[in-house]
């Protein structure tokens, strides 16, 4: 697993994932199968992947700090739900049979591919126009606040268990319940995604399943890819990278299904 060629392969995949996440999203669909191909079990690969990509999520939330600071009431409601859901998902991953996760992997990858492929359709159908009338903070009603927290909590369980496609799910959920500018909702999505992955990663620290050398290599490489992607995001059509990632994800899912027939 720790041979130089494997580490270089993982670093290259992580660099690409960081770049892809900055431009289009879906980088997990690159790194997860690479980790499995290099010798990690599916569960260990998912755990290591979650821990390693936390710095990238932190950078995304940090970039949105101005928008986030203007939404304190929403953060107060949604972040605890994200943290709790992330822990629940992580607990399920660690304590449910590893064989079950291996069985679910291709279907989870297919779900993530579908979410990524139809991201724009979901955004337009559920979020509507980019600028909408409504509150700049808070929720329309108390029931809307409770519904938002519950929906985010359920999405966070999925994120803690697997994670690919989480950002699309969260953005769609927020758009259904909260009528606000897309930029504000996207900032909330970044904070929620960070919270889910951070909560899961903290739990995974004590699971004994994290490959720390691989995690460090991934963290450094994905951070570099994210910085590069942030600079070039306006020059590369996101749809091009999205097609590549979805295509790769479909190939991985099909190969996984064939292997386990």
Secondary structure, 3 states (H helix, E strand, C coil): CCCHHHHHHHHHHHHHHHHHHHHCCCCHHHHHHHHHHCCCCHHHHHHHHHHHCHHHHHHHHHHCHHHHHCCHHHHHHHHHHHHHHHHHHHHHHHHCCHHHHHHHHHHHHHHHHHHHHCHHHHHHHHHCCCCCCCCCCCCCCHHHHHHHHHHHHHHHHHHHHCCCCHHHHHHHHHHHHCCCCHHHHHHHHHHHHHHHHHHHHHHHCCCCCCCHHHHHHHHHHHHHHHHHHHHHCCCCCHHHHHHHHHHHHHHHHHHHHHHCC
